[in-house]
Amino acid sequence: ARRPSDHTATLLSFSSMSAFRLTCGKSKCTALTFRRCASIDASAASAAATASAAAWLSPLSASVARRTAITEALLSDRPRVHQSFLYDARGVALYEGILGTPEYYLPAAEEALLQANLDALTAPLSSRLALVELGAGDGGRTRRLVERAAAQAAEPLVYAPADISAESLSLNEAGFRGSEPLAARRAVCAPILADHEAAIDAAGGAFGAEGRELCFLFMGSSLGNFDDGEVDALFCRVGAWIAGGRGRLWLGLDSPHSPAKSAHRIGRAYNDEEGWTAAFTLNALSHVNDITGTDFDTADWRHVAEYDAASTSVLTHVEARRAVVLSVPAEGGGRRELRRFAAGERVFVEQSRKFSEEETRRLAEAAGLRLSRSWASDDYLIAELVRGSA
C-alpha cells in the first residue's frame, strides 16, 4: 500500500467482467495537477494519464529517471533511500515475515477493530458497489470485510485490489476465488497492477462510469509513510472520484502513544528480536545496488528505528558502522566515487506516522474531505472520510 512505483496501471478484470480491460498511467503532469483539489477534473485526468503513459513510462526513460533520482537523494544534505525500494521480491517476503512477529501488533489490532465493527462499517454502503483496496497485498487482512459488504449488496460486488506486486495480486485473486461467501454472491475480483495514484484513477474512471459507489480502502497504517503533502495529494485524488456523496475512503491507522499505549510498545514493533525488520530495511540498499550499480555493503550498515514522541512517528534510518566510500559505475568504464559517509552517519529510509482522530480530521479537512465516522481501540483507529458537508 505504501509502495509507489513507475509501473503503468493495468486494471485486469476476471470472472463476469473478463472482457473488460483498462490501461491507465501516471505522468509528471498529472502528479503536479493533483497537488490541489480545486484543479482536479477526474475524467480529464484519467484521459491525460492514459495519453502520457507511453512517453513517460517507457523502460528507458523510467530507468534513467529512477537512477538519477536515487543518486540525487543520496547526495542531498539529508541523504535518503526512498521507502519504495524496500519492496523488491525479497523485500515483500521479508515484510510478510514482519507481519508474523509478536512485536508487530498492527495487523492484529486492525483485524480486531474491523471484526468488531463489520456491521457498522458496511451498513451505509450502496447496493451497487466497487471496493478498491490500495496496497492490498494478498488480501487476507480485509477478506472478511469484503465478504460482509458483498453479502448485503443487492448486485454483485466488484473488489479491485491494487498493488505493485503481481505475485501479491495473484495470491489475492486466488484467495478471493476460494471464498465461498464471495462465490455465492457472484462477486467479481478486478486486480489493478499499479501504484496508488494510477490505481485510483483507473478504478475511478472504470467503476465510476458504471455508476458504482466507490469505496477506497487504505489499511495497514500505510498512510503513516506519507508526509503532509503526500497525504494531501492522495486525499485530493480520492476526493475527485467520490464527489457528490457517492463514495468514501476507509483508513486503517496506528494510533500514537497514550496513557494506555506506551512509546516503548510502538518502538519495539520496528525492532523485532528475530531481525526481520532490520533485514527488511537493509535489503533496500541491495535493491538500490541492483538499480543503480552502487556498491552498498549491508555489513557496513545497521538498521536504526526510533520512535519520536514529538512527531508521533517512528523514523527509520540505516547508519554507517564504519567509514564508507560509496561508488557507482563510471561512464567510460570502471567506477567513480559518489559519496563518503562517516561512521555513525545516517541515511533516511522511511517514517511511520501515528494518527490521532484529531490529526486525521485536520488532514482530511485540508484536502476538502470530512471525517464522518471512526472506530478506535487503545492501539488503532479506523476512519471513514467522505466528500462534502455533514
C-alpha positions, 0 to 999 in steps of 0.5 A: 500500500505504501509502495509507489512505483513507475509501473503503468496501471493495468486494471485486469478484470476476471470472472463476469467482467473478463472482457473488460480491460483498462490501461491507465498511467501516471505522468509528471503532469498529472502528479503536479495537477493533483497537488490541489483539489480545486484543479482536479477534473477526474475524467480529464485526468484519467484521459491525460494519464492514459495519453502520457503513459507511453512517453513517460513510462517507457523502460528507458526513460523510467530507468534513467529517471529512477537512477538519477533520482536515487543518486540525487537523494543520496547526495542531498544534505539529508541523504535518503533511500526512498521507502519504495525500494524496500519492496523488491521480491525479497523485500515483500517476503521479508515484510510478510515475515514482519507481519508474523512477529509478536512485536508487530501488533498492527495487523492484529489490532486492525483485524480486531477493530474491523471484526468488531465493527463489520456491521457498522462499517458496511451498513451505509454502503450502496447496493451497487458497489466497487471496493478498491483496496490500495496496497492490498497485498494478498488480501487476507487482512480485509477478506472478511470485510469484503465478504460482509459488504458483498453479502448485503449488496443487492448486485454483485460486488466488484473488489479491485485490489491494487498493488505493485506486486503481481505475485501479491495480486495473484495470491489475492485473486486466488484467495478471493476465488476460494471464498465461498461467501464471495462465490455465492454472491457472484462477486467479481475480483478486478486486480489493478497492477499499479501504484496508488495514484494510477490505481485510483484513477483507473478504478475511478474512471472504470467503476465510476462510469458504471455508476458504482459507489466507490469505496477506497480502502487504505489499511495497514497504517500505510498512510503513516509513510506519507508526509503532509503533502503526500497525504494531501495529494492522495486525499485530493485524488480520492476526493475527485472520484467520490464527489457528490456523496457517492463514495468514501475512503476507509483508513486503517491507522496506528494510533500514537502513544497514550496513557494506555499505549506506551512509546516503548510498545510502538518502538519495539514493533520496528525492532523485532528480536528475530531481525526481520525488520532490520533485514527488511530495511537493509535489503533496500540498499541491495535493491538500490545496488541492483538499480543503480550499480552502487556498491552498498555493503549491508555489513557496513550498515545497521538498521536504526528505528526510533520512535519520536514522541514529538512527531508521533512517528517512528523514523527509520534510518540505516547508519554507517558502522564504519567509514564508507566510500560509496561508488557507482559505475563510471561512464567510460568504464570502471567506477567513480566515487559518489559519496563518503559517509562517516561512521555513525552517519545516517541515511533516511529510509522511511517514517511511520506516522501515528494518527490521532482522530484529531490529526486525521480530521485536520488532514482530511479537512485540508484536502476538502474531505470530512471525517464522518465516522471512526472506530478506535481501540487503545492501539488503532483507529479506523476512519471513514472520510467522505466528500462534502458537508455533514 
